[in-house]
Every structure is written in C-alpha cells, then in structure tokens.
Amino acid sequence: MKITVCEIMSSATETVEEQQKLQIYPTSKAGVSPFWRDKYERDAKKYWDIFYKHHGDRFFKDRHYLDKEWNSYFSASGEKVILEVGCGAGNTIFPLIATYPHIFVYACDFSPRAVDLVKAHEEYTETRVCAFASDLTGDDLDKHISPSSVDIVTMIFVLSAVSPEKMPFVLQNIKRVLKPNGCILFRDYAVGDLAQERFSGKDQKISDNFYVRGDGTRAFYFSNEFLETLFGKEGFEVEEIGVCCKQVENRSRELVMNRRWVQATFRLSNGTKLDQSEEQERKEVVDSTDIDISDGLAMEMFGASPSTHEMSEFKLRDSAFKIKLLSKEYQHTCKSTGLMLWESARFMASVLDRNPNIVSGKRVLELGCGCTGICSMVAARSANLVVATDADTKALALLTENITTNLESSLLGKLKTGVLEWGNKEHIEGIKSLASCGGFEVIIGTDVTYVAEAIIPLFETAKELMLQKVGEVEEEKPALILCHVFRRVDEPSLLSAASKFGFKLVDRWAMNSKESPVGNIVDRWFYENDLVAEIPSSALHILYFQME
C-alpha cells in the first residue's frame, strides 16, 4: 500500500493506540544498557567481520557516482595517492582505479574479512592498490603509509560506524599521513534520515544520534554543526558541506523512503581554498539528482536482507523440519520474541510427535506460535484442525513461509494461521470463527508465560477459546497445555491467575522433579526413555490444565 500523508497521520494515531495494548515483549525505550554499550564497542570489529561473512561483496553497490561528485579532485594533473578509509569490499576502490589510471589507492578496513574480499577481487593488483587491516581508533596509519604522502582521503559511510568519542582519534590518525594541502572527501548519514527515525521506537539508542543495528554494527547520524566542530578542532577547514535529501520509491512494494546524508569536503587549514566558481560548481553537483543507497540501507528499509535470516533444521524421530528464522546475531536487539525458535517449542514438538493421541482427531489452537510453528505443524499430522496464532504479524508472515516449505500439500488445509493479541475481543472472535462448534479441544502454549502482565490476558483468552465440553474420561476433556522454563513468573502466580478463570491444574511434569505428580496424564507421554534424553534443558516444565 502506497504511503500518503493522510496514511502517515493515521498510522501515528494507530501507534498511540497500539502502545496501550498489551504486548508479550518489553516496550521500554531505555536504550542500550551499559553492558551492551561496552560490548558493542569492544566487539565492533567482530560484528563487522560477521557482517562481511554473511554478505560478502553483495550488500554494497559499487560507487560509480564518485567521478560525478568529485571529479576535479581525482582528475587534477599528476599522479594522486588516495586513501580509502573503511574500504569494505572495495566498492569505492575499483570504480576509482577503473576511471582514473593515474591514481594509487591505499585501502584499509578494521575487518580482516573485508580486506580479504578486496584482495580476492579480480581487479586487485598491487601496482594500483595496497589493502591492509587497521583499526583507525587505535592503530597508527603511518606504519603502513609514509607520513604526509596522501593527496586525498575518502570517507564514504564509514565515520558513522565509530563511536563519537573516538572520532577525533580517527582524524588525528588520518592527518599524519595526509599532505599539507590534502583533503578529505566525506559522505555519511545525516540527522533526520528515515533509518534514524526507525530506531526511535526501539531500545537501540547508545547515545545522542548513535544507534546499534540488529546485527551489532553501529550508526551515527551527523549534523553539519557537529562535523564542522569535529573537523575544525583537528585542524581542517570546511571547503564545502551540504545535506542531500532524496525520496526513494520501491514501486514493486509500494514503499517510499526519505533519505538524508551529508556530503562535505574538508581540507587542512594551510591548504588553498577553492575560488567561488569552483565552489559553486561543486555545490551544484551535491544538489544533483544522483542518489546513493549503496550502503545497503535500502535493503534494510524495504525489507530484511535474506542474510538477516538463517535456516535451522529441527529433527524428529522420523522426519525433519527446515525452519527459517532470525539469525542469532540479530536476536539480541530484536524486540519480537516470535522470530526465534525456543527450547520449549522444540521439546513440545517432540512430545507431540511421539504422542499423536494428545491431539488426534481434535481441534488444536497454538498460542504465541512465533515464526516456527513446529508444534502446530506436528499436530497437523493427526489433528482435525490446527490454528497457529501470534500477535506479531512479521512472525506470522515468516510462519506461512515455513508451513509452505515443510508441510505436505494434503496437510496445508488443516493448518490455519491468525493474528491473536490476548485479551483482544475482536481477535478472539475471529479465531473462534475458524473452529467449527465454536471452540478448541486442545490449546498449547510454549514459553508464553515470562511476562507477568500477560498472564491474566493469557488465561482469559484461553477460556474464551476453549470448547466448553465435559467428557466422561479425564483425558478426553478440553485441555490447556503450557510448556516453559520459569523465568520472571513463578508457578504459584500462574496457578493463581489460572484459578480466576476456572482452570484447574490436573497434572504437572518437570525433569528430575522431586515433587509428586498431580495426576497421571503427562507422565505417560515419556514412556520412551530416549525422549527424555532429548530434553534441551533440565529447567523445562509442563503444566496441564482443564476447566473445573
């Protein structure tokens, strides 16, 4: 759906309403904790190395706009020595050496994997390029480059990856190898870029205008004033500076993205300034229609890059599922818990696989299924109907993909998905309509009990959706089965909430538990010793409820 001004205003209203609704994950905006802030700084090299491991040279586009933007700098008479800071996979280097045969490029990056990608490029030759690994916040550049020997330094979307307090050290390091009349060509994120706005609703703020992405890499958003002060203190004069504002549209997905970046040229204070005609020409180039999304943020804005996900294989006794979920390196900053595969879901899926009688011939509802839905997919083999639900629409979208990939076509009609926010009457009625006779005989929830505020709506929703039926045999009565590791909500609190909505604990099971079982239902599920051996955590519990 194409975004219009009216739709944006409507979305803002909906956001306020959504904040009032209960979520099963934290909504705090406290920012990144001191522990993680220190970790991101300490492991910055590792996160970028992982980035290049996953993306290789495919994420960034080659920057062919450089000759349009700064041709007069590169084409000036005589041989030129260029230093590309934060060279990445070489997307600046190779367009430059192809366009300007008289230049030599030093290329450095603090990711050794990125440097290896540069050296492996088919156009890499030591007569034109010298690539090396270096952390400019700590390593001395003059160990690799002679002092005062570089004519031009290019800094293209690189300084933003450095913590603000260390940016002066980077400039001091560059200054030692730059010629007295040398200059820095700079392009990077600007304050107000849509990518920065996306961070505002997440706990990813490190400090003012400094954020961590989902993969652990960081981004700073610059203002002109900040840059002028930063470079001025290190002895650089502003030769030109401007903010570029462009709107990028993805017509296939009908999305619009407003991008902002700073483009500037800085020269050492004792250098010669451009005359007015040259300066005006450069400003006109900055305002040209060329747009740079070569840093790959378009991919992030228009939808997660495929490499933000990974395939995980979940094996059962006689079968296996290939599940697509969020990559591990993205999970520590992801607010949604539904894009991961939890150990309780693995365990409960194994139980259902070994004991199909739990759901055989019944209507089954899974609460908080997330993107994997492995319990629902296993249940679909023997149940009459399975409905997998979650409040996270992104998780449900990925779940649909996983269901299509893993289930036989004959089973697809038995497994339905639906949005269900606990306590939401409209959602509850929508899910109830999917079950003929108005209710479900088995309701399953794995690791859905870790937020205290969500417990009351959980049992309230389960009561509304459970089939109101009294069977003669206890095991035939409708049941609510919760499997989890106790985290922030203890068992007495769960039982207290359950009783308010008429749920009675019929049986309890825990690995190596010394407590006597309440009943004799769950214990029979573990008649095969090898199933017990598959339990991923000794802290897992199962609570089996029925209506009183």
MARLUMKE-828911 format. One record per residue (C-alpha): residue number from 1; residue in three letters; x, y, z. Coordinates in steps of 0.2 Angstrom, whole numbers. Each point is the difference from the previous one (the first is absolute). Example, Ala and Ser with C-alpha at 12.3 -4.5 7.8 and 13.67 -1.06 7.14 Angstrom:
2
NODE_i_aa_px_py_pz
NODE_1_ALA_62_-22_39 .
NODE_2_SER_6_17_-3 .
//
This chain:
548
NODE_i_aa_px_py_pz
NODE_1_MET_0_0_0 .
NODE_2_LYS_7_17_-5 .
NODE_3_ILE_4_12_14 .
NODE_4_THR_-9_16_-1 .
NODE_5_VAL_0_15_12 .
NODE_6_CYS_-17_-5_6 .
NODE_7_GLU_5_-18_3 .
NODE_8_ILE_15_6_10 .
NODE_9_MET_-11_10_11 .
NODE_10_SER_-11_-15_3 .
NODE_11_SER_14_-11_4 .
NODE_12_ALA_6_12_13 .
NODE_13_THR_-17_-1_8 .
NODE_14_GLU_0_-19_-1 .
NODE_15_THR_18_0_8 .
NODE_16_VAL_-7_9_16 .
NODE_17_GLU_-14_-13_1 .
NODE_18_GLU_12_-14_-2 .
NODE_19_GLN_10_6_14 .
NODE_20_GLN_-15_-2_12 .
NODE_21_LYS_-2_-18_-5 .
NODE_22_LEU_9_-14_9 .
NODE_23_GLN_15_-8_-8 .
NODE_24_ILE_9_-16_5 .
NODE_25_TYR_17_9_-2 .
NODE_26_PRO_7_15_9 .
NODE_27_THR_-4_17_-7 .
NODE_28_SER_13_10_10 .
NODE_29_LYS_10_13_-10 .
NODE_30_ALA_14_2_13 .
NODE_31_GLY_13_-3_-14 .
NODE_32_VAL_15_-11_0 .
NODE_33_SER_6_-5_17 .
NODE_34_PRO_18_4_6 .
NODE_35_PHE_4_-19_-2 .
NODE_36_TRP_-5_-1_-18 .
NODE_37_ARG_7_18_-4 .
NODE_38_ASP_17_-6_6 .
NODE_39_LYS_-2_-17_-9 .
NODE_40_TYR_-4_9_-17 .
NODE_41_GLU_15_11_2 .
NODE_42_ARG_12_-14_5 .
NODE_43_ASP_-7_-12_-14 .
NODE_44_ALA_-2_12_-14 .
NODE_45_LYS_12_-8_-11 .
NODE_46_LYS_-8_-17_3 .
NODE_47_TYR_-17_6_-4 .
NODE_48_TRP_6_7_-17 .
NODE_49_ASP_10_-15_-3 .
NODE_50_ILE_-16_-10_2 .
NODE_51_PHE_-9_12_-11 .
NODE_52_TYR_12_-3_-15 .
NODE_53_LYS_0_-19_4 .
NODE_54_HIS_-19_0_-4 .
NODE_55_HIS_-1_13_-14 .
NODE_56_GLY_17_-1_-8 .
NODE_57_ASP_1_13_-14 .
NODE_58_ARG_-18_-1_-4 .
NODE_59_PHE_-8_12_12 .
NODE_60_PHE_8_17_-5 .
NODE_61_LYS_-1_7_-18 .
NODE_62_ASP_15_6_-9 .
NODE_63_ARG_1_19_2 .
NODE_64_HIS_1_6_-18 .
NODE_65_TYR_-6_17_5 .
NODE_66_LEU_17_5_7 .
NODE_67_ASP_6_7_-17 .
NODE_68_LYS_-16_11_-1 .
NODE_69_GLU_1_6_17 .
NODE_70_TRP_19_3_2 .
NODE_71_ASN_8_-1_-17 .
NODE_72_SER_10_16_1 .
NODE_73_TYR_9_-8_15 .
NODE_74_PHE_5_-16_-8 .
NODE_75_SER_3_7_-18 .
NODE_76_ALA_12_13_5 .
NODE_77_SER_17_-1_-9 .
NODE_78_GLY_13_-12_7 .
NODE_79_GLU_0_-16_9 .
NODE_80_LYS_-12_-1_15 .
NODE_81_VAL_2_-11_16 .
NODE_82_ILE_-17_-4_7 .
NODE_83_LEU_-5_-7_17 .
NODE_84_GLU_-16_-9_1 .
NODE_85_VAL_-5_-1_19 .
NODE_86_GLY_-12_-14_4 .
NODE_87_CYS_2_-8_-17 .
NODE_88_GLY_-12_-14_3 .
NODE_89_ALA_-1_-12_-15 .
NODE_90_GLY_8_13_-12 .
NODE_91_ASN_-16_8_-7 .
NODE_92_THR_9_17_0 .
NODE_93_ILE_17_-6_-5 .
NODE_94_PHE_-3_-9_-16 .
NODE_95_PRO_-11_13_-8 .
NODE_96_LEU_14_13_3 .
NODE_97_ILE_14_-10_-7 .
NODE_98_ALA_-10_-4_-15 .
NODE_99_THR_-4_18_-3 .
NODE_100_TYR_16_8_4 .
NODE_101_PRO_16_-9_-6 .
NODE_102_HIS_12_12_8 .
NODE_103_ILE_-5_-4_19 .
NODE_104_PHE_6_-12_13 .
NODE_105_VAL_-11_-5_14 .
NODE_106_TYR_3_-5_17 .
NODE_107_ALA_-15_-9_7 .
NODE_108_CYS_-3_-5_19 .
NODE_109_ASP_-13_-7_10 .
NODE_110_PHE_-1_-7_18 .
NODE_111_SER_-8_-15_-6 .
NODE_112_PRO_13_-13_-6 .
NODE_113_ARG_-14_-9_-10 .
NODE_114_ALA_-4_16_-10 .
NODE_115_VAL_18_2_-4 .
NODE_116_ASP_1_-18_-6 .
NODE_117_LEU_-15_4_-12 .
NODE_118_VAL_10_15_-7 .
NODE_119_LYS_15_-11_-3 .
NODE_120_ALA_-10_-14_-8 .
NODE_121_HIS_-8_13_-13 .
NODE_122_GLU_4_-4_-18 .
NODE_123_GLU_6_18_-2 .
NODE_124_TYR_11_0_15 .
NODE_125_THR_18_3_-5 .
NODE_126_GLU_14_6_11 .
NODE_127_THR_6_12_-12 .
NODE_128_ARG_-16_10_2 .
NODE_129_VAL_-7_-5_17 .
NODE_130_CYS_8_-4_17 .
NODE_131_ALA_-13_-7_12 .
NODE_132_PHE_3_-3_19 .
NODE_133_ALA_-10_-2_16 .
NODE_134_SER_1_14_13 .
NODE_135_ASP_-11_7_14 .
NODE_136_LEU_2_19_-2 .
NODE_137_THR_-6_3_18 .
NODE_138_GLY_16_-9_6 .
NODE_139_ASP_12_-5_-13 .
NODE_140_ASP_12_12_-8 .
NODE_141_LEU_-2_3_-19 .
NODE_142_ASP_18_5_-2 .
NODE_143_LYS_5_-18_3 .
NODE_144_HIS_-7_-4_-17 .
NODE_145_ILE_1_17_-9 .
NODE_146_SER_14_13_0 .
NODE_147_PRO_-4_16_9 .
NODE_148_SER_-7_15_-10 .
NODE_149_SER_-1_-11_-16 .
NODE_150_VAL_-19_-1_-3 .
NODE_151_ASP_-9_13_-12 .
NODE_152_ILE_-18_-5_3 .
NODE_153_VAL_-9_-10_14 .
NODE_154_THR_-17_-7_-4 .
NODE_155_MET_-12_-3_15 .
NODE_156_ILE_-16_-7_-8 .
NODE_157_PHE_-12_-6_13 .
NODE_158_VAL_13_-5_12 .
NODE_159_LEU_2_13_14 .
NODE_160_SER_-17_-4_6 .
NODE_161_ALA_5_-17_5 .
NODE_162_VAL_12_7_13 .
NODE_163_SER_-5_5_17 .
NODE_164_PRO_-1_20_2 .
NODE_165_GLU_13_1_13 .
NODE_166_LYS_13_-9_-11 .
NODE_167_MET_-3_10_-16 .
NODE_168_PRO_13_12_5 .
NODE_169_PHE_13_-14_0 .
NODE_170_VAL_-5_-5_-17 .
NODE_171_LEU_3_17_-7 .
NODE_172_GLN_17_2_9 .
NODE_173_ASN_5_-16_-7 .
NODE_174_ILE_-5_5_-18 .
NODE_175_LYS_9_17_2 .
NODE_176_ARG_17_-8_3 .
NODE_177_VAL_0_-8_-17 .
NODE_178_LEU_-9_14_-10 .
NODE_179_LYS_10_13_-10 .
NODE_180_PRO_-1_18_7 .
NODE_181_ASN_-11_5_-15 .
NODE_182_GLY_-10_-17_1 .
NODE_183_CYS_-19_-1_2 .
NODE_184_ILE_-13_-12_6 .
NODE_185_LEU_-15_-5_-10 .
NODE_186_PHE_-14_-4_11 .
NODE_187_ARG_-17_-7_-1 .
NODE_188_ASP_-11_-8_14 .
NODE_189_TYR_-17_-1_9 .
NODE_190_ALA_-8_16_4 .
NODE_191_VAL_-12_4_15 .
NODE_192_GLY_-18_-3_-4 .
NODE_193_ASP_3_-14_-12 .
NODE_194_LEU_-14_-12_0 .
NODE_195_ALA_11_-14_6 .
NODE_196_GLN_4_10_15 .
NODE_197_GLU_-19_3_3 .
NODE_198_ARG_-3_-19_0 .
NODE_199_PHE_12_-2_15 .
NODE_200_SER_-11_12_10 .
NODE_201_GLY_-12_-14_5 .
NODE_202_LYS_13_-12_5 .
NODE_203_ASP_12_-3_14 .
NODE_204_GLN_15_3_-12 .
NODE_205_LYS_6_18_5 .
NODE_206_ILE_18_0_7 .
NODE_207_SER_1_19_1 .
NODE_208_ASP_-6_16_-9 .
NODE_209_ASN_-1_-5_-18 .
NODE_210_PHE_9_-16_2 .
NODE_211_TYR_-9_-17_-2 .
NODE_212_VAL_4_-18_-1 .
NODE_213_ARG_-8_-10_-14 .
NODE_214_GLY_-7_-18_2 .
NODE_215_ASP_16_-8_-6 .
NODE_216_GLY_11_9_13 .
NODE_217_THR_7_13_-12 .
NODE_218_ARG_-2_18_5 .
NODE_219_ALA_-6_16_-9 .
NODE_220_PHE_2_19_5 .
NODE_221_TYR_-10_13_-9 .
NODE_222_PHE_9_17_-3 .
NODE_223_SER_-5_18_0 .
NODE_224_ASN_10_13_-9 .
NODE_225_GLU_4_9_16 .
NODE_226_PHE_7_-16_8 .
NODE_227_LEU_11_-4_-15 .
NODE_228_GLU_6_18_-1 .
NODE_229_THR_5_0_18 .
NODE_230_LEU_8_-17_0 .
NODE_231_PHE_11_3_-16 .
NODE_232_GLY_3_18_6 .
NODE_233_LYS_8_-6_16 .
NODE_234_GLU_12_-11_-9 .
NODE_235_GLY_6_13_-12 .
NODE_236_PHE_-11_-2_-15 .
NODE_237_GLU_-10_14_-9 .
NODE_238_VAL_-17_-3_-8 .
NODE_239_GLU_2_2_-19 .
NODE_240_GLU_-18_-5_-3 .
NODE_241_ILE_-14_-8_10 .
NODE_242_GLY_-18_-4_-4 .
NODE_243_VAL_-14_-12_5 .
NODE_244_CYS_-8_-10_-15 .
NODE_245_CYS_-18_-4_2 .
NODE_246_LYS_-8_-13_-12 .
NODE_247_GLN_-15_-10_-1 .
NODE_248_VAL_2_-18_-5 .
NODE_249_GLU_-15_-10_-6 .
NODE_250_ASN_-1_-19_-1 .
NODE_251_ARG_-14_-2_-13 .
NODE_252_SER_-1_-19_1 .
NODE_253_ARG_-4_1_19 .
NODE_254_GLU_-8_17_-1 .
NODE_255_LEU_11_7_14 .
NODE_256_VAL_8_18_1 .
NODE_257_MET_16_4_9 .
NODE_258_ASN_6_17_4 .
NODE_259_ARG_19_0_1 .
NODE_260_ARG_12_13_7 .
NODE_261_TRP_19_0_-1 .
NODE_262_VAL_14_13_2 .
NODE_263_GLN_13_3_-13 .
NODE_264_ALA_15_11_4 .
NODE_265_THR_18_3_-5 .
NODE_266_PHE_12_5_14 .
NODE_267_ARG_18_6_-3 .
NODE_268_LEU_14_3_12 .
NODE_269_SER_0_18_6 .
NODE_270_ASN_16_5_-10 .
NODE_271_GLY_-7_-6_-16 .
NODE_272_THR_-7_12_-14 .
NODE_273_LYS_-18_2_-1 .
NODE_274_LEU_-10_-1_-16 .
NODE_275_ASP_-5_15_-9 .
NODE_276_GLN_-18_5_0 .
NODE_277_SER_-4_-8_-18 .
NODE_278_GLU_7_-17_5 .
NODE_279_GLU_-9_0_17 .
NODE_280_GLN_-16_4_-9 .
NODE_281_GLU_3_-14_-13 .
NODE_282_ARG_2_-12_14 .
NODE_283_LYS_-15_5_9 .
NODE_284_GLU_-10_-2_-16 .
NODE_285_VAL_6_-18_-1 .
NODE_286_VAL_-5_-3_19 .
NODE_287_ASP_-17_5_-5 .
NODE_288_SER_-1_-11_-15 .
NODE_289_THR_-13_-14_-2 .
NODE_290_ASP_12_-14_3 .
NODE_291_ILE_-4_-9_15 .
NODE_292_ASP_11_-12_11 .
NODE_293_ILE_-8_-15_8 .
NODE_294_SER_16_-10_-3 .
NODE_295_ASP_2_-3_19 .
NODE_296_GLY_-14_-12_-1 .
NODE_297_LEU_-12_9_11 .
NODE_298_ALA_-13_-2_-14 .
NODE_299_MET_0_-18_3 .
NODE_300_GLU_-3_2_19 .
NODE_301_MET_-14_13_-3 .
NODE_302_PHE_-9_-9_-13 .
NODE_303_GLY_1_-17_8 .
NODE_304_ALA_13_-11_10 .
NODE_305_SER_14_-6_-11 .
NODE_306_PRO_-1_-19_-2 .
NODE_307_SER_16_-1_10 .
NODE_308_THR_-9_7_16 .
NODE_309_HIS_-8_-18_0 .
NODE_310_GLU_7_-17_2 .
NODE_311_MET_-6_-18_-3 .
NODE_312_SER_-1_-11_15 .
NODE_313_GLU_-3_-18_-1 .
NODE_314_PHE_-11_-8_13 .
NODE_315_LYS_1_-19_0 .
NODE_316_LEU_-14_-12_7 .
NODE_317_ARG_1_-19_1 .
NODE_318_ASP_-5_-3_-18 .
NODE_319_SER_0_17_-8 .
NODE_320_ALA_8_17_0 .
NODE_321_PHE_-6_18_-2 .
NODE_322_LYS_10_14_-9 .
NODE_323_ILE_-5_16_9 .
NODE_324_LYS_4_18_-5 .
NODE_325_LEU_3_12_14 .
NODE_326_LEU_9_15_6 .
NODE_327_SER_19_-2_0 .
NODE_328_LYS_8_-2_17 .
NODE_329_GLU_10_16_-2 .
NODE_330_TYR_-16_10_-2 .
NODE_331_GLN_-9_-7_14 .
NODE_332_HIS_8_10_14 .
NODE_333_THR_-8_16_-6 .
NODE_334_CYS_-16_-7_-7 .
NODE_335_LYS_-15_5_10 .
NODE_336_SER_-11_-14_-7 .
NODE_337_THR_2_-17_9 .
NODE_338_GLY_-10_-8_-14 .
NODE_339_LEU_14_0_-13 .
NODE_340_MET_10_-13_10 .
NODE_341_LEU_-1_-19_4 .
NODE_342_TRP_-2_-3_19 .
NODE_343_GLU_6_-16_9 .
NODE_344_SER_-18_-3_7 .
NODE_345_ALA_-7_0_-18 .
NODE_346_ARG_13_-13_-5 .
NODE_347_PHE_-4_-10_15 .
NODE_348_MET_-19_0_-2 .
NODE_349_ALA_1_-4_-19 .
NODE_350_SER_10_-15_5 .
NODE_351_VAL_-14_-5_13 .
NODE_352_LEU_-13_2_-13 .
NODE_353_ASP_9_-10_-13 .
NODE_354_ARG_2_-15_12 .
NODE_355_ASN_-18_2_7 .
NODE_356_PRO_-11_5_-15 .
NODE_357_ASN_-15_-6_11 .
NODE_358_ILE_1_17_10 .
NODE_359_VAL_-7_9_-15 .
NODE_360_SER_-7_-15_-11 .
NODE_361_GLY_-17_5_-8 .
NODE_362_LYS_-1_16_10 .
NODE_363_ARG_0_19_-4 .
NODE_364_VAL_16_7_6 .
NODE_365_LEU_5_18_4 .
NODE_366_GLU_18_6_2 .
NODE_367_LEU_3_16_10 .
NODE_368_GLY_15_11_-4 .
NODE_369_CYS_6_-12_-13 .
NODE_370_GLY_13_12_-7 .
NODE_371_CYS_8_-2_-17 .
NODE_372_THR_4_-19_2 .
NODE_373_GLY_-16_-8_4 .
NODE_374_ILE_8_-17_2 .
NODE_375_CYS_-13_-5_13 .
NODE_376_SER_-14_4_-12 .
NODE_377_MET_8_-8_-15 .
NODE_378_VAL_2_-16_10 .
NODE_379_ALA_-17_0_7 .
NODE_380_ALA_-7_2_-18 .
NODE_381_ARG_5_-17_-4 .
NODE_382_SER_-14_-8_12 .
NODE_383_ALA_-11_14_5 .
NODE_384_ASN_-16_5_-9 .
NODE_385_LEU_4_18_0 .
NODE_386_VAL_14_11_6 .
NODE_387_VAL_1_19_2 .
NODE_388_ALA_17_8_3 .
NODE_389_THR_-2_17_8 .
NODE_390_ASP_12_15_5 .
NODE_391_ALA_-2_19_2 .
NODE_392_ASP_16_3_-10 .
NODE_393_THR_-5_1_-19 .
NODE_394_LYS_18_-1_-5 .
NODE_395_ALA_2_-17_9 .
NODE_396_LEU_-16_-6_-8 .
NODE_397_ALA_6_5_-18 .
NODE_398_LEU_16_-10_3 .
NODE_399_LEU_-11_-14_7 .
NODE_400_THR_-10_-1_-16 .
NODE_401_GLU_16_-2_-9 .
NODE_402_ASN_6_-14_11 .
NODE_403_ILE_-17_-9_-1 .
NODE_404_THR_1_0_-19 .
NODE_405_THR_17_-6_0 .
NODE_406_ASN_-2_-15_13 .
NODE_407_LEU_-18_-6_-1 .
NODE_408_GLU_-6_-12_-13 .
NODE_409_SER_-14_8_-11 .
NODE_410_SER_-13_-12_7 .
NODE_411_LEU_3_7_17 .
NODE_412_LEU_0_19_-4 .
NODE_413_GLY_-19_1_1 .
NODE_414_LYS_0_-6_18 .
NODE_415_LEU_12_13_6 .
NODE_416_LYS_-6_18_1 .
NODE_417_THR_9_16_7 .
NODE_418_GLY_-8_15_8 .
NODE_419_VAL_5_16_9 .
NODE_420_LEU_-5_-1_19 .
NODE_421_GLU_5_13_13 .
NODE_422_TRP_-6_-7_16 .
NODE_423_GLY_-14_9_8 .
NODE_424_ASN_-5_7_-17 .
NODE_425_LYS_-19_-4_-2 .
NODE_426_GLU_0_3_-19 .
NODE_427_HIS_15_-12_-2 .
NODE_428_ILE_-8_-13_11 .
NODE_429_GLU_-16_0_-10 .
NODE_430_GLY_10_-1_-16 .
NODE_431_ILE_10_-16_6 .
NODE_432_LYS_-16_-7_8 .
NODE_433_SER_-8_1_-17 .
NODE_434_LEU_13_-11_-8 .
NODE_435_ALA_-5_-15_12 .
NODE_436_SER_-16_-8_-4 .
NODE_437_CYS_-11_-3_16 .
NODE_438_GLY_8_16_6 .
NODE_439_GLY_15_-6_10 .
NODE_440_PHE_16_-10_1 .
NODE_441_GLU_3_-16_9 .
NODE_442_VAL_18_2_3 .
NODE_443_ILE_9_17_2 .
NODE_444_ILE_19_0_1 .
NODE_445_GLY_12_13_5 .
NODE_446_THR_19_-1_1 .
NODE_447_ASP_10_13_9 .
NODE_448_VAL_-14_12_1 .
NODE_449_THR_0_3_18 .
NODE_450_TYR_16_11_3 .
NODE_451_VAL_-9_17_1 .
NODE_452_ALA_-10_3_16 .
NODE_453_GLU_-12_12_-8 .
NODE_454_ALA_-5_-12_-14 .
NODE_455_ILE_-5_-15_12 .
NODE_456_ILE_-18_7_3 .
NODE_457_PRO_-4_3_-18 .
NODE_458_LEU_8_-17_-4 .
NODE_459_PHE_-12_-10_10 .
NODE_460_GLU_-15_12_-4 .
NODE_461_THR_3_-4_-18 .
NODE_462_ALA_2_-18_2 .
NODE_463_LYS_-16_-1_9 .
NODE_464_GLU_-9_9_-14 .
NODE_465_LEU_7_-12_-13 .
NODE_466_MET_-1_-16_9 .
NODE_467_LEU_-15_-12_-5 .
NODE_468_GLN_-12_0_15 .
NODE_469_LYS_-2_-19_1 .
NODE_470_VAL_0_-12_14 .
NODE_471_GLY_6_-18_-5 .
NODE_472_GLU_-2_-16_10 .
NODE_473_VAL_18_-4_-1 .
NODE_474_GLU_13_13_7 .
NODE_475_GLU_12_-1_-14 .
NODE_476_GLU_-15_3_-12 .
NODE_477_LYS_-4_17_8 .
NODE_478_PRO_6_16_-9 .
NODE_479_ALA_18_5_7 .
NODE_480_LEU_12_14_1 .
NODE_481_ILE_18_-6_-1 .
NODE_482_LEU_14_12_4 .
NODE_483_CYS_18_-4_-2 .
NODE_484_HIS_13_12_6 .
NODE_485_VAL_16_4_10 .
NODE_486_PHE_-5_11_15 .
NODE_487_ARG_7_17_-2 .
NODE_488_ARG_-8_15_8 .
NODE_489_VAL_-16_-8_4 .
NODE_490_ASP_-1_-14_13 .
NODE_491_GLU_-12_-15_1 .
NODE_492_PRO_-10_7_14 .
NODE_493_SER_-4_16_-10 .
NODE_494_LEU_-5_-11_-15 .
NODE_495_LEU_-11_-11_10 .
NODE_496_SER_-8_15_9 .
NODE_497_ALA_-4_9_-17 .
NODE_498_ALA_-6_-17_-7 .
NODE_499_SER_-13_-2_14 .
NODE_500_LYS_-8_17_-3 .
NODE_501_PHE_-6_-7_-17 .
NODE_502_GLY_-5_-17_6 .
NODE_503_PHE_16_-10_-5 .
NODE_504_LYS_5_-14_11 .
NODE_505_LEU_18_-7_0 .
NODE_506_VAL_-3_-19_-4 .
NODE_507_ASP_18_-5_-3 .
NODE_508_ARG_17_7_2 .
NODE_509_TRP_17_-7_-7 .
NODE_510_ALA_18_6_1 .
NODE_511_MET_16_-8_-3 .
NODE_512_ASN_8_-8_15 .
NODE_513_SER_-14_7_11 .
NODE_514_LYS_-1_-6_18 .
NODE_515_GLU_-18_5_1 .
NODE_516_SER_-14_-13_-2 .
NODE_517_PRO_-10_2_-16 .
NODE_518_VAL_-17_7_2 .
NODE_519_GLY_-8_-12_-12 .
NODE_520_ASN_6_-14_-11 .
NODE_521_ILE_-3_7_-18 .
NODE_522_VAL_17_9_-4 .
NODE_523_ASP_11_-13_7 .
NODE_524_ARG_-7_-13_-12 .
NODE_525_TRP_7_11_-15 .
NODE_526_PHE_18_-5_5 .
NODE_527_TYR_-1_-19_-1 .
NODE_528_GLU_14_1_-12 .
NODE_529_ASN_16_4_9 .
NODE_530_ASP_9_7_-15 .
NODE_531_LEU_-13_14_0 .
NODE_532_VAL_5_6_17 .
NODE_533_ALA_18_0_-7 .
NODE_534_GLU_-5_12_-13 .
NODE_535_ILE_-5_13_13 .
NODE_536_PRO_10_16_-4 .
NODE_537_SER_-1_7_18 .
NODE_538_SER_-2_-8_17 .
NODE_539_ALA_-10_16_5 .
NODE_540_LEU_-15_-4_-12 .
NODE_541_HIS_-17_-3_7 .
NODE_542_ILE_-17_-5_-6 .
NODE_543_LEU_-16_6_8 .
NODE_544_TYR_-16_-9_-5 .
NODE_545_PHE_-17_9_4 .
NODE_546_GLN_-18_-4_-3 .
NODE_547_MET_-15_10_4 .
NODE_548_GLU_-8_-3_17 .
//
